[in-house]
Amino acid sequence: MKKKAFLTVLIILVILTVLSAFVSNSGIANSTQYIMLLSALKFLAVAFYFMELRHANAFWKVLLIGCLTIFISLVLII
């Protein structure tokens, strides 16, 4: 993996973490949904860049995104 891509993804992860902290401390009505969306983006960034899932078979990519969608949907419903 190139160092530039690694650094870019790392900076994006830090920005998403800071953004989720700001959302949690703000008075936004649907902050839970926004925090879950930001955490899903962070999960996908970690899975595809640091776990090298972008080079995996399409089955594993679809399975990961499907499981993430089901998990977040269940958490938001409950």
Secondary structure, DSSP 4 states (H G I P E B T S, - for coil): --HHHHHHHHHHHHHHHHHHHHHHHS--TTHHHHHHHHHHHHHHHIIIIIS-GGGS-HHHHHHHHHHHHHHHHHHHH-
